[in-house]
Amino acid sequence: MKKILYIFSFSVFIFSCEDVIEVSVPSALPRLVIEASLNWFDGTSGETQTIKLTQSAPFFNNQIPPATGAIVTVTNQANQVFNFLDNNSDGSYDCLNFVPELNETYTLNILYKNESYRGTTTMTSVTPIDYIEQNNEGGFTGEDIEIKAYYTDPANEENYYFFEFKEEHETNPYLNVYDDEFINGNQIFAFYSNGDTESGHELSIKNYGISEQFYDYMFLLLQQSENSGGGPFEVQPATVRGNCINVTNPDNFPFGYFRASQATEYIYIIE
């Protein structure tokens, strides 16, 4: 009889431990997030461009809130103004008459919630991709598919490159940046490898001409994403500031970057 009472008491203790624990995670007031990449791809007029505005959100949020109701313009050195309109009220601001020009300087102006944001950039030229090389015996196992996209760096000038690899089944692209510090004037390659790559997959390879400032910005972002596990309780890395400022309230600075690039795309079918 004593044994039965002991087991019953132990069972009550177990069930009483099922309490709800509320976890407190670091939070901050939302900031404006600017995704303003004006890309002029080979073979296109570059007239259609989109600038996306969102708000920063807590770690456990399932959705990213759009920043709607903003006034967005881009102005060139001749004071020609290009209006970007959020016709669908989803934070995607479109322009259908943009005029891209290499080495032209553009100024982004955003008025959002009575605060003015500004960024300046110059459209940078790009080097085309020469050819693609595939190795089916790569990696530590000798069974990984490796892709190399070769391009020839122009001599006697500083160049910076932003590569984006994306297979048809992937949700997010693989990104990387390169400079020509040690390969000036030579042929070099951008590298891609993915454990899920299979023969027959379509691979989009995009190369963007970028400034040294954007190279430094992306290099830090990519370095942090590789070294961080992404947990909500980890020590947060230093905030990487882009080239946009809040003119009205500098302390309420935005996230993101304003970039203008000549770009090229190469579609490759995995063999």
N, C-alpha and C positions, 0 to 999 in steps of 0.2 A: 504493500500500500504506500509506503514511504517513497518507493522508487517511482511509482506512477505520478505522485504529486510533484516530484522533482522534475520530471520530463515536462509536465504541464507548465510549471513555472518558467522553465527555460524557453518554451515555445512562446509564451506571452512576451518575454523579454525581446526575442527576435523581432516579432511583429511590431513592437513599440518603437523600434529603431528606424522605421520607414518614414522619416520626416523629410519634408521638402526643404532643401537648402537653396537659398537665393544667393547667386554668385554676383559679386560686384566687379565689373570690368572697367578699365579706364575709359573715360568718355570726354568729349570736348564739344564745344559749339560747332555747328556745321560751317564749313567754308566752301566757297565757290571752287569748283574743279573745272578747269579749262582744257578741253581737248581740241586744239586749233592747229591742225596740220593741213596746209594747203599744198596739195601734191599735183604736179603737172607731169602726167605720164606721157611717154613717147606715143605719138600717133593720135593724141587727143588734143582738143582745143583748150582744155583746162578751165572752161567756163563754169562748170558745175562744181561747187565746193560746199563742204559742210563743216560747221563748227558745233561741237557738242558741249553743252553746259550741264553739269550735275552738281549735287551737293554731297559733301563728305557725310558718311553715315557710320553709326556704331558697328562694332565687329560682327555682332550676331544678326544684323539686319539682312533680310533675304532680298530686299530690293534697294536699288540705288535711286534716290529721289531726283527727278529732273529739276533743273533750274529754269523755270519758265518765266515769261513776262519781261525778259531782258531786251535792251536795245543794243544790237551788235552791228558794228561797221568795221570795214578795213579800208584804209586810205593809202594810196601810193604817193610818190614824191611829187607828182603833178597835181596833187589834191583831188584826184578822182576818187569818189566815195563809192564803195560797194556795200550794199545793204544785205545783211543776213537775217532772214525771217523765219520765225518758228511757226510755220503754217499749221502744223499738226499738234501744237501745244505739248510736245514731248521732250523739249530740251534740245532738239536737233535744228539748228539754224542754217538754212540753205540760201545760197546765192547762185543765180543762173547766168550772170553776165560778168563773172570775174575775168580779169585780163592778166594772165601770168607773163612775167618777163624776167629773164635771167639777170641777176645782179641788181634787180629792183628792190628797194627798201619799202616794206609795208608796215603800217601801224594799225594795231588792233585796239579798238575802243569798245568797252562793254559798260553799260549802265544797268546795274542790278541792285534792287532794293535800296535805291537812293545813294548807292556808292559807285564810284567810277574806277574801272580797271583799265590798265593799258599795257601793251607789249609791242616790241618792235623786232623785226627780223628781216633778213635779206634772202631772196630766193637763190639757192645754191645749185650749181650744175652737178650732173652725175656722170659717172663712167659706165658705159654699157657692159653687160655680161658677155664675155667672149665665147665661152662654151661650158658645158657641164661634164664632170667626170664622176662616175659611180664605181664604188668598190664594195663588193658583196662579201668580203672577208675581213671586215674591220672589227674594232673593239677588242676587249680582252678575250672574248671567246672565239674570235675569228669568224663569227657568223653574222655580225651586224652589218647593215647596209649603211654606207657612208656616202654623202654627196658633197662634192666640192664645186662651187661656182667660181670660175676663174674670171678675173677682170684685170685690165692693164692700167696701172696708176699713171697719171700724167706726170712728166718730169718737171723739176724746178718749181714746184708749188706745193703748198700744204693742202692735203685733201683728207676728208673724213667721210665715212660711209656708215649707213644704217641699213642692215639687211633684215628682211622678214621672210621666213620660211613657213609655209602653211600647207599641210596635206588636206585633201578633200574631206577626210573623216575627223579632222582635228577641230576643236572649238577655239582654242587659243593658238596664235602663231608663236614660233620660236624666234626670238629677237637677239640680235648682236650688233655691236658697233666695232669699227676698225679705223685705224689711222695709218698714215704712210711714213711714220717716223723712221722705220728701218727698211722700207721697201720702195722708197721714192723712185718713180720712173720704171718700176719692174712689174712683171705679171705676178699676181698673188690670188689667193682664193678665200672665199667665205665657206665655212664648214657647217654641215648639218648631219645629225644622226638621231634616229628615233627608234626605240625598241619595237614600236608598233608598225613600222614601215613594212609594206608588202609590195611585191611586184604587181604592177598595174595601177597603183595609186597615182593620182595626179598631184603634182607638187608645184605650188605657186612660189616663185622666188622673186621678191621685190627688193630693189636697191634704190635708196634715196640719198641724194647729195645733201650733206648736213654741215653745219658750222662747227667750229671747235667748241663753242659754248654748249651746243646741244649734245655733242659727243661726250663732254664731261658730265652733263646732266644724266644722260642715259647710262653711262658707264657706272655711275654711283647707284642708280636705281637697280640695274641688273645685278650689281654686286650684292646689294642688300637682299634682293629677292632670292639669290642663290644661298646666302649665308643664314637666312632667317627661316625658322620653321613655321612662322606665320601664326603662332599661338597668341591668344588674347592676353596672357599673363606674362609674356616675355618682355624684357627690357626693350623698349622701342628704339630703333636706330635714329640717327639724326635726320631731321626733316630736310629733304632735298628740295631746294627752292628753284623754281623755273625762272623764266625771263619776264613774267607778268607781275605787275605791282598793283596795289590798291592805292590810287591817288588820294582818295578821300580819307581813308583810315589805314595807314600803313601797317598797323598791328594786325589788322584783319586781312592778311595777305592770302592770295589764292594758291591753290595747287595747280599743277599742270604746266603746259608750255605752248608757246606760239611759234610755229615753224613753217617755212615755205621752202619746198624742195622740188627740183626736177627729179623725175623718177623713171625707172624702167622695170618692166615685169617680164619674166621668162617662165613659161609653162613647160614643165618637164614631166614625162611619164616614167615612173620608176620601172626599171627593167628587171 
